[in-house]
Amino acid sequence: MTTTKRRTRIDPTDVIDYRLSHSYAETLQEFGLTPGRFFTVVNEAYRNGDIGKDGREQCLVIERPTLNDYFSEVRDGERSKLPHGTHLAKENNANLVEIVLEPLVLKTPETPVSEAPKTPIIYKDASREQKIQIIRNSVINHPAKDNDSYNGAQQFFYDHGLAGLITGSPHLRKNNSPIALLELYDKERKVGLFDRTQDTYLGRWEITQNGMWQGKDGKKLALEAIEDALWKIPGYRNASREQKIQLIRDHVINYKARNDDKNGALAILS
């Protein structure tokens, strides 16, 4: 049986030096610290100028297995919240998103049992294109739990225990934004979810959130949404300016709706 070392007085610089060459869990055990006390020590070192902002963030990174344990304890009600300072480390942000995405299963069309995959494809093992499909099906189209609940990506993260992250992370370009949270995850993990140079990609406009069409960001989002609709026209994406104009005349302005309810540009963009 191992015993945790306890020291009457802790020098923050000793803790920092040890942490920079050991894991989060090892540091807590070595100095007999709780996660809350460790955060206090790291902040003290930061205020004293012993470490900078980047150094503080590095100290607060919780290795994936340990973070997974903490998160499971929170979801199971064994812990009230994640350790203090968890959201201050960008790596923790990306890992938390990854933790809730990885178990999601790829939904496939109904097929005979003999043709169905032997084992379900989960997000963790999925290809880039399959990951995008999983996010569309399970995150963007996340259903409401009941008549009093909301649906969509923001509610998905709330329902999966990431309300504190999406509302409290200093690394998100916009607070309480599922788009910003997925952007952060995508940038850190280099999945290429929003890479519009690929044939398959996730449109930011697909992820609904309050105020998404407002301001400069809203204008950019609207342009991407319109362009994505136009790119569905065969040949439009790589056409010349003159060819684009003709394609818009043929396929947008003169668009004929299947049900004859709407025709023209409004129909194809709706």
C-alpha positions as CSV (number, residue, x, y, z in Angstrom):
1,M,0.0,0.0,0.0
2,T,1.5,3.4,-1.0
3,T,1.2,6.3,1.3
4,T,0.9,9.9,0.1
5,K,3.7,12.2,1.2
6,R,2.6,15.2,3.3
7,R,4.6,18.3,3.9
8,T,3.9,21.0,6.4
9,R,5.1,23.8,4.1
10,I,5.1,23.7,0.4
11,D,7.3,25.8,-1.8
12,P,5.4,26.6,-5.0
13,T,8.6,26.5,-7.0
14,D,9.3,23.0,-5.8
15,V,5.8,21.9,-7.0
16,I,6.2,23.7,-10.3
17,D,9.6,22.1,-11.0
18,Y,8.3,18.7,-10.2
19,R,5.2,19.1,-12.2
20,L,7.0,20.1,-15.4
21,S,8.7,16.7,-15.4
22,H,6.0,14.6,-14.0
23,S,2.3,14.0,-14.5
24,Y,-0.6,15.9,-12.9
25,A,-1.5,12.8,-10.8
26,E,2.1,12.1,-9.8
27,T,2.5,15.7,-8.6
28,L,-0.6,15.6,-6.4
29,Q,0.6,12.4,-4.8
30,E,4.2,13.6,-4.3
31,F,3.1,16.7,-2.4
32,G,-0.1,15.4,-0.9
33,L,-2.2,17.9,-2.7
34,T,-5.9,18.0,-3.6
35,P,-6.7,19.3,-7.0
36,G,-8.0,22.5,-5.4
37,R,-4.9,23.0,-3.3
38,F,-2.7,22.3,-6.4
39,F,-4.5,25.0,-8.3
40,T,-3.9,27.5,-5.5
41,V,-0.2,26.7,-5.5
42,V,0.1,27.1,-9.2
43,N,-1.7,30.4,-9.1
44,E,0.6,31.6,-6.3
45,A,3.6,30.7,-8.4
46,Y,2.0,32.6,-11.3
47,R,1.3,35.7,-9.2
48,N,4.9,35.6,-7.8
49,G,6.3,35.6,-11.3
50,D,7.8,32.1,-11.0
51,I,5.9,31.0,-14.1
52,G,4.2,32.8,-16.9
53,K,0.8,32.3,-18.4
54,D,2.0,29.5,-20.7
55,G,3.7,27.8,-17.8
56,R,0.6,28.0,-15.7
57,E,-1.4,26.4,-18.5
58,Q,1.2,23.7,-18.9
59,C,1.0,22.8,-15.2
60,L,-2.8,22.6,-15.3
61,V,-2.9,20.1,-18.2
62,I,-4.5,16.9,-16.9
63,E,-3.3,13.8,-18.7
64,R,-6.1,12.1,-20.7
65,P,-6.6,9.0,-18.5
66,T,-6.7,11.1,-15.3
67,L,-9.1,13.6,-16.8
68,N,-11.3,10.8,-18.1
69,D,-11.5,9.5,-14.5
70,Y,-12.4,12.9,-13.1
71,F,-15.0,13.5,-15.8
72,S,-16.6,10.0,-15.2
73,E,-16.8,10.8,-11.5
74,V,-18.6,14.1,-12.2
75,R,-21.1,12.4,-14.5
76,D,-21.7,9.6,-11.9
77,G,-22.2,12.1,-9.2
78,E,-19.1,11.1,-7.2
79,R,-17.5,14.5,-7.7
80,S,-19.3,17.9,-7.8
81,K,-17.2,19.4,-10.6
82,L,-13.9,19.1,-12.4
83,P,-10.7,20.2,-10.7
84,H,-10.2,24.0,-10.4
85,G,-8.4,25.4,-13.4
86,T,-9.3,22.5,-15.8
87,H,-10.7,24.9,-18.4
88,L,-7.7,27.1,-18.3
89,A,-5.7,24.5,-20.2
90,K,-6.5,24.3,-23.9
91,E,-5.4,20.7,-24.1
92,N,-8.0,19.9,-21.4
93,N,-10.7,21.6,-23.5
94,A,-9.9,19.5,-26.5
95,N,-9.7,16.3,-24.5
96,L,-13.1,16.9,-22.8
97,V,-14.8,17.4,-26.2
98,E,-13.0,14.3,-27.5
99,I,-14.2,12.3,-24.4
100,V,-17.9,13.0,-25.2
101,L,-17.5,12.5,-29.0
102,E,-15.6,9.2,-29.0
103,P,-18.4,6.9,-27.9
104,L,-20.9,8.3,-30.5
105,V,-22.0,5.7,-33.0
106,L,-22.2,6.2,-36.8
107,K,-25.9,5.9,-37.8
108,T,-26.3,3.9,-41.0
109,P,-29.4,3.3,-43.2
110,E,-31.5,0.3,-42.5
111,T,-30.0,-2.7,-44.1
112,P,-30.5,-6.5,-43.9
113,V,-28.7,-8.1,-41.0
114,S,-26.4,-9.9,-43.4
115,E,-25.3,-6.6,-44.9
116,A,-24.9,-4.7,-41.7
117,P,-21.4,-4.0,-40.3
118,K,-20.3,-6.6,-37.8
119,T,-19.4,-4.0,-35.3
120,P,-20.7,-0.5,-35.0
121,I,-18.4,2.3,-36.1
122,I,-17.8,4.7,-33.2
123,Y,-16.4,8.3,-33.5
124,K,-13.0,7.3,-32.1
125,D,-12.3,4.8,-34.9
126,A,-14.2,6.7,-37.7
127,S,-12.6,8.3,-40.8
128,R,-12.8,12.1,-41.2
129,E,-15.8,11.8,-43.4
130,Q,-17.5,9.5,-40.9
131,K,-16.7,11.8,-38.0
132,I,-18.4,14.6,-39.9
133,Q,-21.5,12.4,-40.4
134,I,-21.5,11.4,-36.7
135,I,-21.4,15.1,-35.6
136,R,-24.2,16.0,-38.0
137,N,-26.4,13.1,-36.7
138,S,-25.6,13.1,-33.0
139,V,-24.4,16.6,-32.1
140,I,-26.0,19.1,-34.5
141,N,-29.3,17.1,-34.6
142,H,-29.2,16.2,-30.9
143,P,-32.8,15.7,-29.8
144,A,-34.5,17.4,-26.9
145,K,-34.9,15.1,-23.8
146,D,-38.5,16.4,-23.3
147,N,-40.9,19.2,-24.2
148,D,-39.2,21.5,-21.7
149,S,-35.7,21.0,-23.1
150,Y,-33.8,22.3,-26.1
151,N,-32.2,20.4,-29.0
152,G,-29.1,21.0,-31.1
153,A,-25.3,21.2,-30.6
154,Q,-25.4,23.5,-27.6
155,Q,-27.8,21.3,-25.7
156,F,-25.7,18.2,-26.6
157,F,-22.7,19.7,-24.8
158,Y,-24.9,20.7,-21.9
159,D,-26.5,17.2,-21.7
160,H,-23.1,15.6,-21.8
161,G,-21.6,17.5,-18.9
162,L,-19.7,20.3,-20.7
163,A,-21.9,23.2,-19.7
164,G,-19.0,24.6,-17.6
165,L,-16.6,24.3,-20.4
166,I,-18.7,25.9,-23.1
167,T,-19.6,28.8,-20.8
168,G,-16.3,29.2,-18.9
169,S,-13.4,28.4,-21.2
170,P,-11.1,31.4,-21.9
171,H,-10.0,29.7,-25.1
172,L,-13.3,30.0,-27.0
173,R,-13.5,32.9,-29.4
174,K,-17.2,33.3,-28.3
175,N,-18.7,32.3,-25.0
176,N,-21.4,29.7,-24.9
177,S,-20.8,28.9,-28.6
178,P,-20.9,25.3,-29.8
179,I,-19.3,26.5,-33.1
180,A,-16.4,27.9,-31.2
181,L,-16.0,24.8,-29.0
182,L,-16.0,22.5,-32.1
183,E,-13.5,24.9,-33.8
184,L,-11.2,24.7,-30.8
185,Y,-11.4,20.9,-30.8
186,D,-10.8,20.7,-34.5
187,K,-7.8,23.0,-34.4
188,E,-6.2,21.2,-31.6
189,R,-6.8,17.7,-33.0
190,K,-6.3,18.7,-36.7
191,V,-9.3,16.7,-37.9
192,G,-10.2,19.2,-40.6
193,L,-13.9,19.2,-39.9
194,F,-14.4,22.6,-41.4
195,D,-11.9,22.3,-44.3
196,R,-13.8,23.7,-47.2
197,T,-11.1,22.6,-49.7
198,Q,-12.3,19.1,-49.2
199,D,-15.3,17.5,-50.9
200,T,-16.8,16.7,-47.6
201,Y,-16.8,19.2,-44.7
202,L,-18.9,20.6,-41.9
203,G,-20.4,24.0,-42.6
204,R,-20.2,26.3,-39.6
205,W,-23.7,27.5,-40.4
206,E,-25.1,24.0,-39.8
207,I,-24.5,24.5,-36.1
208,T,-27.2,26.8,-34.8
209,Q,-26.6,29.2,-31.9
210,N,-28.0,32.4,-30.6
211,G,-27.0,35.5,-32.6
212,M,-25.1,33.4,-35.2
213,W,-26.1,35.7,-38.1
214,Q,-25.2,39.0,-36.4
215,G,-22.0,41.1,-36.9
216,K,-19.0,40.4,-39.0
217,D,-18.9,36.7,-38.0
218,G,-22.6,36.4,-39.0
219,K,-21.9,38.0,-42.4
220,K,-19.0,35.5,-43.0
221,L,-21.3,32.6,-41.9
222,A,-24.0,33.7,-44.3
223,L,-21.6,34.0,-47.2
224,E,-20.3,30.5,-46.5
225,A,-23.9,29.1,-46.3
226,I,-24.8,30.7,-49.7
227,E,-21.6,29.5,-51.3
228,D,-22.1,25.9,-49.9
229,A,-25.6,25.9,-51.6
230,L,-24.1,27.1,-54.9
231,W,-21.3,24.5,-54.7
232,K,-24.0,21.8,-55.0
233,I,-24.6,22.9,-58.6
234,P,-22.5,20.6,-60.8
235,G,-19.4,22.4,-62.0
236,Y,-20.0,25.6,-60.1
237,R,-17.1,25.3,-57.6
238,N,-14.3,25.4,-60.1
239,A,-16.0,27.4,-62.9
240,S,-14.8,30.7,-64.2
241,R,-16.7,33.9,-63.3
242,E,-18.6,33.9,-66.6
243,Q,-19.5,30.3,-66.2
244,K,-20.7,30.9,-62.6
245,I,-23.0,33.6,-63.8
246,Q,-24.5,31.3,-66.4
247,L,-24.9,28.5,-63.9
248,I,-26.7,30.8,-61.5
249,R,-29.0,31.9,-64.3
250,D,-29.7,28.3,-65.2
251,H,-29.9,26.6,-61.8
252,V,-30.8,29.4,-59.3
253,I,-32.8,32.1,-61.0
254,N,-34.6,29.6,-63.2
255,Y,-34.8,26.9,-60.6
256,K,-38.0,24.9,-60.8
257,A,-39.2,23.5,-57.5
258,R,-40.3,19.8,-57.5
259,N,-43.6,20.6,-55.7
260,D,-44.3,23.8,-57.7
261,D,-44.7,25.7,-54.4
262,K,-41.6,27.9,-54.9
263,N,-39.5,28.6,-57.9
264,G,-36.3,30.7,-58.4
265,A,-33.5,31.7,-56.1
266,L,-35.4,31.6,-52.9
267,A,-36.4,28.0,-53.5
268,I,-32.9,26.7,-54.0
269,L,-31.6,28.6,-51.0
270,S,-34.4,27.5,-48.6
